[in-house]
Amino acid sequence: MIDMADVKRYYSNLINITTTPTEVVLDFGMLTQEHHEQKNAEKVVSVVLNPGIAASLVNVLGGAIHEHTEKMKKLIKEGKK
């Protein structure tokens, strides 16, 4: 288990992904209102993964998104009653 007490958290609304034969690089950025016209973003953080861990991330992230979507559907449905 990862101790999350001292972990820095960042907000990102933009991602760029590049790959090499041995790495998957996730560059997270922040696109602000003033940047929308320039199509330029402030780079927040880069995460470099090996392909195996990147594949695991895809599976875990897909499951988390599915779970979130199902919860939201349930809340919306309950709100319409």
C-alpha distances in whole Angstrom, upper triangle without the diagonal:
4,6,9,12,14,13,16,17,20,23,24,27,28,26,28,27,28,28,29,29,26,24,23,23,23,25,24,27,29,32,34,37,39,38,38,42,41,38,36,33,31,28,25,22,22,19,20,19,20,21,19,16,19,20,16,16,19,18,15,17,20,19,18,21,23,21,22,26,26,25,28,30,30,30,33,35,35,36,39,40
4,6,9,10,9,13,14,17,20,21,24,25,24,26,25,26,26,27,28,25,22,22,21,20,22,21,24,26,29,31,34,36,35,36,39,38,36,33,30,28,25,22,19,19,17,18,17,19,21,19,16,18,20,16,16,19,19,16,17,21,20,18,21,23,22,22,26,27,26,28,31,31,31,33,35,35,36,39,41
4,6,7,8,12,13,17,20,22,25,26,25,27,27,29,29,30,31,28,25,24,24,22,23,22,25,26,30,31,34,36,35,36,40,39,36,34,30,28,25,22,20,20,18,20,20,22,24,23,19,21,23,20,19,22,22,19,20,23,22,20,23,26,24,24,27,28,27,29,32,32,31,34,36,36,37,40,41
4,6,5,9,10,13,16,19,22,23,23,25,25,27,28,30,31,28,25,24,22,21,21,20,22,23,26,27,31,33,31,33,36,35,33,31,27,25,23,19,17,19,17,19,20,22,24,23,19,21,23,20,18,21,22,18,18,22,21,18,21,24,22,21,25,26,25,26,29,30,29,31,34,33,34,37,39
4,6,9,11,14,17,20,24,26,25,28,28,30,31,33,34,31,28,27,25,23,24,22,23,24,27,28,31,33,32,34,37,37,35,32,29,26,24,20,19,21,20,22,23,25,28,27,23,24,27,24,22,25,25,22,22,25,25,22,24,27,25,24,28,29,27,28,32,32,31,33,36,35,35,39,40
4,6,9,13,16,19,23,24,24,26,26,28,29,31,32,29,26,25,23,22,22,20,21,22,26,27,30,31,30,32,36,34,33,30,26,23,21,18,17,18,18,20,21,24,27,26,23,24,26,24,22,25,26,23,23,26,26,23,25,28,27,26,29,31,29,30,34,34,33,35,38,37,37,41,42
4,6,10,13,16,19,21,20,22,23,25,26,27,29,26,23,22,20,18,18,16,18,19,23,24,27,29,28,29,33,32,30,27,23,21,18,15,13,15,14,17,18,21,24,23,20,20,23,21,18,22,23,20,19,23,23,20,22,25,24,23,26,28,27,28,31,32,31,33,36,36,36,39,41
4,7,10,13,17,18,18,20,21,23,25,27,29,26,23,21,19,17,16,14,15,16,19,20,24,25,24,26,29,28,26,24,20,17,15,12,11,13,13,17,18,22,24,24,21,21,24,22,19,22,24,21,20,23,24,21,22,26,25,23,26,29,27,27,31,32,30,32,35,35,35,38,40
4,7,10,13,15,16,18,20,22,24,26,29,26,23,21,18,15,15,12,13,13,17,18,21,23,22,23,27,26,24,22,18,16,14,10,10,13,13,17,18,22,24,24,20,20,22,21,18,20,22,19,17,21,21,18,19,23,22,20,23,25,24,24,27,29,27,29,32,32,32,35,37
4,6,10,12,13,16,17,20,22,25,28,26,22,20,17,14,12,9,9,10,13,14,18,19,18,20,23,22,20,18,14,12,11,7,8,11,12,16,18,22,23,24,21,19,22,21,18,20,22,19,17,20,22,19,19,23,22,20,22,25,24,24,27,29,27,28,32,32,31,34,37
4,7,9,11,15,17,20,23,26,28,27,23,20,18,14,12,9,8,7,10,12,15,17,16,17,20,20,18,16,13,11,11,8,10,13,14,18,19,23,24,25,22,20,23,22,18,19,22,19,16,19,21,18,17,21,21,18,20,23,22,21,25,26,25,26,29,30,29,31,34
4,6,8,11,14,17,20,23,26,25,21,18,15,11,10,6,5,5,8,10,13,15,14,14,18,17,15,14,10,10,9,7,9,11,13,16,18,22,22,24,21,18,21,21,17,18,20,19,16,18,20,17,16,20,21,18,20,23,23,21,24,27,26,26,29,30,29,32,35
4,7,11,14,17,20,24,27,26,22,19,16,13,11,8,6,6,6,9,12,14,12,12,16,16,13,12,10,10,11,10,12,14,15,18,20,23,23,25,22,20,22,22,18,18,21,20,16,18,20,18,16,19,21,18,19,22,22,20,23,26,25,24,28,29,28,30,33
4,7,10,14,17,21,24,23,20,16,14,10,8,6,5,6,7,10,13,15,12,12,15,14,11,10,8,9,9,10,11,12,14,16,18,21,21,23,21,18,20,21,17,17,20,20,16,18,21,19,17,20,22,20,20,24,24,23,25,28,27,27,30,32,31,33,36
4,7,10,13,17,20,20,16,12,10,7,6,5,6,9,10,14,16,18,15,15,18,17,13,12,10,11,9,10,10,10,11,13,15,18,17,20,18,14,17,18,15,14,18,18,15,16,19,18,17,20,22,20,21,24,25,24,26,29,29,29,32,33,33,35,38
4,7,10,14,17,17,14,11,8,6,5,7,8,11,12,16,19,19,16,16,18,17,13,12,11,12,10,11,11,9,11,12,14,16,16,19,17,14,17,18,16,15,19,19,16,18,21,20,19,22,24,23,24,27,28,27,29,32,32,32,35,37,36,38,41
4,7,10,13,14,10,7,6,5,6,9,11,15,16,20,22,23,20,20,22,20,17,16,14,15,13,14,12,10,10,10,11,13,12,15,14,11,13,16,13,13,17,18,15,17,20,20,19,22,24,23,24,27,28,28,30,32,33,33,35,38,37,39,42
4,7,10,11,8,6,5,7,8,12,14,17,19,22,25,26,22,22,24,22,19,17,16,17,14,16,14,11,11,10,11,12,12,15,15,12,14,17,15,15,19,20,18,19,23,23,22,25,27,27,27,30,32,31,33,36,36,37,39,41,41,43,46
4,7,8,6,4,6,9,11,15,17,21,22,26,29,29,26,26,28,26,22,21,20,21,18,19,16,13,12,9,10,10,9,13,13,11,13,16,15,15,18,20,19,20,23,24,23,26,28,28,29,32,33,33,35,37,38,38,41,43,43,44,47
4,5,5,7,8,12,14,18,20,24,25,29,32,32,29,29,31,28,25,24,23,23,20,21,18,15,14,11,10,10,9,13,14,12,14,17,17,17,20,22,21,23,26,26,26,29,31,31,32,35,36,36,38,41,41,42,44,46,47,48,51
4,6,8,11,15,17,21,24,27,29,33,36,36,32,33,34,32,29,28,27,27,24,24,21,18,16,12,11,9,8,12,14,13,14,17,17,18,20,22,22,23,26,27,28,29,32,32,33,36,37,38,39,42,43,43,45,47,48,49,52
4,7,10,14,16,20,23,27,29,32,35,36,32,33,35,33,30,28,26,26,23,23,20,16,14,10,9,6,7,10,11,11,13,15,16,17,19,21,21,23,25,26,27,29,31,31,33,35,36,37,39,41,42,43,45,47,47,49,51
4,6,10,13,16,19,23,25,29,32,32,29,30,32,29,26,25,23,23,19,19,16,12,10,6,6,5,6,9,10,9,11,14,13,15,17,19,18,20,23,23,24,26,28,29,30,32,34,34,36,38,39,40,42,44,44,46,49
4,7,10,13,16,20,22,25,29,29,26,26,29,27,24,22,20,20,17,17,14,10,8,6,5,6,6,10,9,7,10,12,11,12,15,16,15,17,20,20,21,23,25,25,26,29,30,31,33,35,36,36,38,40,41,43,45
4,6,10,13,17,19,22,26,26,23,24,26,24,21,19,17,16,13,13,10,7,6,5,6,9,10,13,11,9,13,14,12,13,17,17,16,18,21,21,21,24,26,25,27,29,30,30,33,35,35,36,38,40,40,42,45
4,6,10,13,16,19,22,23,20,21,24,22,19,17,14,14,11,11,8,6,5,6,8,11,12,14,12,10,13,14,11,12,16,16,14,16,19,18,18,21,23,22,24,27,27,27,29,32,32,33,35,37,37,39,42
4,7,10,13,16,19,20,17,18,21,18,16,13,11,10,7,8,6,4,6,9,11,14,15,18,16,13,17,18,15,16,19,19,17,19,22,21,20,23,25,24,25,28,29,28,31,33,33,33,36,38,37,39,42
4,7,10,13,17,18,15,16,19,17,15,13,9,9,6,6,5,6,8,11,14,17,18,20,17,15,18,19,15,16,19,18,16,18,21,19,18,22,23,21,23,26,26,25,28,31,30,30,33,35,34,36,39
4,7,10,13,14,11,13,16,14,12,9,6,5,4,5,7,9,12,15,17,21,22,24,21,19,22,22,19,19,23,22,19,21,24,21,20,24,25,23,24,28,28,26,29,32,31,31,34,35,34,36,40
4,6,10,11,9,10,14,13,11,9,5,5,6,7,10,12,15,18,21,24,25,27,24,22,25,25,21,22,25,24,20,23,25,22,21,25,26,23,24,28,27,26,28,31,29,29,33,34,33,35,38
4,7,8,6,7,10,10,8,7,5,7,9,10,13,15,18,21,23,27,27,29,27,24,27,27,24,24,27,26,22,24,26,24,22,26,27,24,25,28,28,26,28,31,30,29,33,34,33,34,38
4,5,5,6,10,10,10,9,7,8,11,12,16,18,21,24,27,30,31,33,30,28,30,30,27,27,30,28,25,27,29,26,24,28,29,26,26,30,29,27,29,32,30,29,33,34,32,34,38
4,5,5,8,10,10,10,10,12,15,16,19,22,25,28,30,34,34,36,33,31,33,33,30,29,32,31,27,29,31,29,26,29,31,27,27,31,30,28,30,33,31,30,33,34,32,34,37
4,6,6,8,9,9,10,11,15,16,20,22,25,28,31,34,35,37,35,32,35,35,32,32,35,34,30,32,34,32,29,33,34,31,31,34,34,31,34,36,34,33,37,38,36,37,41
4,5,5,6,5,6,9,12,14,17,19,23,25,28,31,32,34,32,29,32,33,29,29,32,31,28,29,32,30,28,31,32,29,30,33,33,31,33,36,34,33,37,38,36,38,41
4,5,5,7,8,11,14,16,19,21,24,26,29,32,32,34,32,29,31,32,29,28,31,31,27,28,31,29,26,29,31,28,28,32,32,29,31,34,32,31,35,36,34,36,39
4,6,8,10,14,17,19,22,24,27,29,32,34,34,37,35,32,34,36,32,31,35,34,31,32,34,33,30,33,35,32,31,35,35,32,34,37,36,34,38,40,37,38,42
4,5,8,11,14,17,20,21,25,27,30,32,33,35,34,31,33,35,31,31,34,34,30,32,35,33,30,34,35,33,33,36,36,34,36,39,38,36,40,42,40,41,45
4,7,10,13,16,18,19,22,24,26,29,29,32,30,27,29,31,28,27,30,30,27,28,31,30,27,30,32,30,30,33,34,31,33,36,35,34,37,40,38,39,43
4,7,9,13,15,16,20,22,25,27,28,31,29,26,29,30,27,26,30,30,26,28,31,29,27,31,32,30,30,34,34,32,34,37,36,35,39,41,39,40,44
4,6,9,12,13,17,19,22,25,26,29,26,24,27,28,24,24,28,27,24,26,29,27,25,28,30,27,28,32,32,30,32,35,34,34,37,39,37,39,42
4,6,9,12,15,18,21,25,26,28,26,24,27,27,24,25,28,27,24,26,29,27,26,29,30,28,29,33,32,31,33,36,35,35,38,39,38,40,43
4,6,8,12,14,18,21,22,25,22,20,24,24,21,22,25,24,22,24,27,25,24,28,29,27,28,32,32,30,33,36,35,35,38,39,38,41,44
4,7,10,14,17,20,22,24,21,19,23,23,19,21,24,22,20,23,25,23,22,26,27,25,27,30,29,28,31,34,33,33,36,37,37,39,42
4,7,10,13,17,19,21,18,16,20,20,17,19,22,20,18,22,24,22,22,25,26,25,27,30,29,29,32,34,33,34,37,38,38,40,43
4,7,10,13,15,18,15,14,17,18,15,17,20,19,18,21,23,21,22,25,26,25,27,30,30,30,33,35,34,35,38,39,39,41,44
4,6,10,12,14,11,10,14,14,12,14,17,16,15,18,20,19,20,23,24,24,26,28,29,29,31,34,33,34,37,38,39,41,43
4,7,10,12,10,9,13,14,12,14,17,17,16,19,21,21,22,25,26,26,28,30,31,31,34,36,36,37,40,41,41,43,46
4,6,8,6,6,9,10,9,12,14,14,15,17,19,19,20,23,24,25,26,29,30,30,33,34,35,36,38,40,41,43,45
4,6,6,6,9,10,11,13,15,16,16,18,20,21,22,24,26,27,28,30,32,32,34,36,37,38,40,42,43,45,47
4,6,5,6,9,10,11,13,14,15,16,19,20,21,23,24,25,27,29,30,31,33,35,36,37,39,41,42,43,46
4,5,5,6,9,10,11,13,14,16,17,19,20,21,23,25,26,28,29,30,32,34,35,36,38,40,41,43,45
4,5,5,6,9,10,10,12,14,15,16,18,20,21,22,24,26,27,28,30,32,33,34,36,37,39,41,43
4,5,5,6,9,10,10,12,14,15,16,18,20,21,22,24,26,27,28,30,31,32,34,36,37,39,41
4,5,5,7,9,10,11,13,14,15,17,19,20,21,23,25,26,27,29,31,32,33,35,36,38,40
4,5,5,6,8,10,11,12,14,15,17,18,20,21,23,24,26,27,29,30,32,33,35,37,38
4,5,5,6,8,10,10,12,14,15,16,18,20,21,22,24,26,27,28,30,31,32,34,37
4,6,5,6,9,10,10,12,14,15,16,18,20,21,22,24,26,27,28,30,31,33,35
4,6,5,6,9,10,11,12,14,15,17,19,20,21,23,25,26,27,29,30,32,34
4,5,5,6,9,10,11,12,14,15,17,18,20,21,23,24,26,27,29,31,32
4,5,5,6,9,10,10,12,14,15,16,18,20,21,22,24,26,27,29,31
4,5,5,6,9,10,11,12,14,15,16,18,20,21,22,24,26,27,29
4,5,5,6,9,10,11,12,14,15,17,18,20,21,23,24,26,28
4,5,5,6,9,10,11,12,14,15,17,18,20,21,23,25,26
4,5,5,6,9,10,10,12,14,15,16,18,20,21,23,25
4,5,5,6,9,10,11,12,14,15,16,18,20,21,23
4,5,5,6,9,10,11,12,14,15,17,18,20,22
4,5,5,6,9,10,11,12,14,15,16,19,21
4,5,5,6,9,10,10,12,14,15,17,19
4,5,5,6,9,10,11,12,14,16,17
4,5,5,6,9,10,11,12,15,16
4,5,5,6,8,10,10,12,15
4,6,5,6,9,10,11,13
4,5,5,6,9,10,11
4,5,5,6,9,10
4,5,5,6,9
4,5,5,7
4,5,5
4,6
4
